Amino acid sequence: MTRGLLLLAATALLTPAPSSVWADELDPTGQWTAYEGGNAALPPMGWNSWNAFALDIDEEKILGSAETIVASGLAAKGYRYIDLDEGWWARRGADGRLVIRTDRFPSAIRSDGSTSFRPLTDRLHRMGLKAGIYSEIGRNSCGQIYSDDKAGLPSGTVAEREIGLYGHVDQDIALYFAEWGFDLIKVDGCGIRGLPETSPRVLSGEFRAFPPLIDSDSLGRTDIPAVRALFTQVTEALNRHNPDKDFIFSLCIWGSADVRSWAKNVGNMSRTSEDIFPIWGRMLFNLDSSSRRALYAQPGSWNDPDMLYVGNGEFDADHLTEARTHFSLWAMLNAPLIIGYDLRHAAPDLMAILGNERVIALNQDPAGNQAVLAYDSDDVQIYAKTLADGSKAVAILNRTSAPLDAILTADHLKFRADANIGLTDLWTGESLHFRGEHGFALAPRQTLIFRANGKRALPNGYYLSEMPGSVNPAVDGITVPQPEPVTHRAILPWQATHGTGEHPRYGGWGGAQADATPYGEELAIAGHRFTSGIGVLANSRLEVRNDGFTRFSAMVGVDDSARDRSEPVTFAIYGDGRLLARSAPKYFGESPSPIEANVAGVKLLEIVARSAHPMRFPDPVTWGDAALTR
C-alpha cells in the first residue's frame, strides 16, 4: 500500500460513519438482493401469440407454431417457451375458478364439466417445450378495456368477466402452475390504469371502476409502492406453488411505475417501454428504453424491450437489413428473444435470422452482461459486451436512413491499441484484423455485429463497467423518480399526430450508469476524466459479485456534474458485510482519491457512497476506474 493510501486508510478509521435512520438501507447486508427465483439464469427464448394473432388464438395455431419451432430446429437453438397471450378466457366461475374457451381449445374439455389446460401443456412438454400463460394484475385485461373485438373476450356477468389476478392471486397461480402445468406467466397491468370512474365502459356498467394506480404519462400521478406490492404478491404466490422453482415471471407494465428500477427485485423479465411495432422508429424507441440500463439486468432478471417483430412491417422479408439489426440489438441487450410472428408462414431468410447461432450465443452467454454503450449519438451507437470467455461482442448501429461511416477503436473495446484486434462478423463469418482503429461503411439502418479478441487494457481483471451482470444497484440514490428524456420518440402508431406528442415518461433518469454519470455525462472528478467507471448518485449501495478476484480499486469523488455540492460524501467498501476500507469525506471540487481493498476470499462486495446528511436530490458521484483484479 502506498503512503497516500496508508494515510487515507488511517483517516478513514478516525472518521466515524454518518449514522441516522435514513441511512439504514445503505448499511451492508452481505446478501445479493437482485431476484434469483424462477428459471432465468439466461434470457428466456421462445414464441408468443400476441403479435401474430392478437385475441384470435386457438389450439391449432398454438400447436402449429410449436411444431414449426421444433421442426425448423429453432427449439434446439433455445426457443423453448410457447406462450398463450390474451384470448383464451371464457369467464370466471362462481367458485372463482377460471374457465377456458373450449370452442378454441377443445382439448381443455373435462368429463366433469370443468376445463383444464393440462392436455395442452403436457403435449408441449412432450415436444421438449415449455408453456406460458397470460394474465392481468387488475380485474380486467387490456383487451377488455381497449379492444372492440368482443369475439375474443370473456363473456358473462360483470363478475364473470373479471378474469384478472386481483383478489385471486393465490387461487389463479396455483391453477396455472400446480394444476395446469404452465412454466411462465406474463402479467399485464391495464386493469389498474384504464378503468377510472369516468371511463365510458365503467359508466355503461360493463366493468367495475378501479381507481387507477398507474398513470402511464406521469410518475407523479402513479402509486409506485402500490403497484410494486401487487406484483410482489404474484412473486410470493409463484414461490409457494412452484417448489422446483421452474418458472418465469414476466412483468408487463410497459416501463410505467418506475418498474425499470424495481423489477430486478421482483421477477425474471420486465418490459421497459410501451408496445413495440414493426416500424423502425418504434424499434429505436424500445431499444433506447433498455440500452442505458445495463446495471439493472442480471442473470435471473432481464430488461425486456418487448417481443421481436422480425417478420413484420419494416422487419419483414423485404427488409432483411432492418430485421438483422433488430435481432442483433436484442441479442446484445440480453433481451428475452420472444418471437412474435406466425412462423408457419416464415420465409427461409427470416428463419435464418432467428436461427443464427452465433448471434444467439451472445444473448445466451452465461456471464449475463448486457451490452454497454461505448459510443452514443443520434446517428451511430457502438455497443460493447464482455463475454464469459473474456472476449467481447461489439455492435455498430446506424440509426439513420442514410449511409454513413463509423470508426471502431481499441478504446471502445477496452483493448490495447498497440496490439492486434481480431473481429469475426457474426452474419457473414468473415474475419479481419486491425490495430488502434478501423473504419466501416454502414448501409442505412445497418448494424454490424462482431465477436472481438484482443489484449485487454486491464490485463489482470475487469472494470466494473465491463461486468454489469455482476453488479446490482441495491440502492441507487434516487429519491424522486424522474422520467428519462433520451429515448427516441417516434409517432405512436395508435395515436398518429393527435395530442402533443410523446413526452418523457419512463422512470430511471438518475440511475446507476456504466462509463457515464447518472445523467449521461462523462465521468469526471475535479477535471480528471475517466473513460471507465461507475456513475451513481450519493446515498447509494452497489452489490458486486466477486468470482475469485483479490483486489478492488477505484478513484473516488463527487462528480463535476454535481448540482447541490453542499454535502461531503464518504466512500466505503464492504466484503461479505464487513468494512474493508473507507475514505475521508470528499467535497465537490476535491481531486479524486484512491480507495482499494484486499477482497481475496470475499464473495460479495458492497460499495457505498454516503453523504453526511440526507439530500432531497443527491449529487452524482464517481467510482472512477473501478475494477476487480487478481
Secondary structure, 3 states (H helix, E strand, C coil): CCHHHHHHHHHHHHCCCCCCHHHHHHCCCCCCCCCCCCCCCCCCEEEECHHHHCCCCCHHHHHHHHHHHHHCCCHHHCCCEEECCCCCEEEECCCCCEEECCCCCHHHECCCCCECCHHHHHHHHHCCCEEEEEEECCCCCHHHHHCCCHHHCCCCCCCCCCCCCCCCHHHHHHHHHHHCCCCEEEEECHHHCCCCCCCHHHHCCCCCCCCCCCCCCCCCCCCHHHHHHHHHHHHHHHHHHCCCCCCEEEEECCCCCCHHHHHHHCCCEEECCCCCCCCHHHHHHHHHHHHCCHHHCECCEEEECCCECCCCHHHCCCCHHHHHHHHHHHHHCCCCEEECCCHHHCCHHHHHHHCCHHHHHHHCCCCCCCCEEEEECCCEEEEEEECCCCCEEEEEEECCCCCEEEEEEHHHHCECCCCCEEEEECCCCCEEEECCEEEEEECCCCEEEEEEECCECCCCEEEHHHCHHHEEEEECCCCCCCECCCCCCCCECCCECCCCCCCCCCECCCCCEECCCCCCCCEEECCEEECCEEEEECCEEEEEECCCCCEEEEEEEECCCCCCCCCCEEEEEEECCEEEEECCCECCCCCCEEEEEECCCCCEEEEEEEECCCCCCCCEEEEEEEEEEC
